[in-house]
Amino acid sequence: MSGRDYRIEHPPKEKGLYRVVYVIDIGAESPLDAAKKTHQIMTDPDSLAPVLDVVDQGGKVTKIDLSKSS
């Protein structure tokens, strides 16, 4: 991470609230282009299901591979 820590904080301590992190590497011309390409992938029904990190209110991270979920 280029020498800097990248940290995702847990969500506010509100019942039923989770922070979901979707991380991919994508080639793009600019940050805006990367965001647009990522959005296309996320909304394409033919895309592969992602692997997500889900953070609960206490900071516990659960990795979920949706391609393996029923």
C-alpha positions in Angstrom: 0.0 0.0 0.0 2.8 2.4 -0.9 4.0 2.7 2.7 0.7 4.0 4.1 -1.9 2.0 6.1 -5.3 1.7 4.6 -7.8 1.1 7.4 -11.5 0.5 7.2 -13.2 1.5 10.4 -16.2 -0.4 11.8 -19.7 1.1 11.3 -21.3 3.0 14.1 -22.6 0.9 17.0 -26.1 0.7 15.7 -28.0 -2.6 15.8 -28.0 -4.4 12.4 -25.5 -2.1 10.7 -22.5 -3.6 8.8 -19.8 -2.1 6.6 -19.3 -4.1 3.4 -15.9 -3.7 1.7 -15.6 -4.6 -2.0 -12.0 -4.5 -3.1 -10.7 -5.1 -6.7 -7.7 -4.0 -8.7 -8.8 -2.4 -12.0 -6.9 -0.8 -14.9 -8.2 2.7 -15.6 -7.1 6.1 -16.9 -8.3 8.0 -13.8 -10.0 7.5 -10.5 -13.3 8.5 -12.1 -12.8 5.9 -14.9 -11.9 3.3 -12.2 -15.1 4.1 -10.3 -17.2 3.9 -13.5 -15.6 0.5 -14.5 -16.1 -0.9 -11.0 -19.8 0.2 -11.0 -20.3 -1.5 -14.4 -18.8 -4.7 -13.0 -20.9 -4.5 -9.8 -24.2 -4.0 -11.7 -23.5 -6.5 -14.5 -25.7 -9.6 -13.9 -23.2 -11.7 -15.9 -20.3 -10.7 -13.6 -18.8 -13.2 -11.2 -20.0 -13.0 -7.7 -17.5 -11.0 -5.5 -15.6 -11.8 -2.4 -16.6 -9.2 0.3 -15.2 -8.3 3.7 -18.1 -7.6 6.1 -17.3 -5.6 9.2 -19.6 -5.6 12.2 -20.1 -3.0 14.9 -17.3 -4.4 17.0 -14.8 -4.4 14.2 -14.9 -8.2 13.5 -14.2 -8.8 9.8 -15.9 -11.8 8.0 -14.8 -12.7 4.5 -17.7 -13.9 2.4 -17.2 -15.4 -1.1 -20.6 -15.1 -2.7 -19.6 -17.4 -5.6 -19.5 -20.2 -2.9 -22.7 -19.2 -1.1 -26.1 -20.6 -1.9 
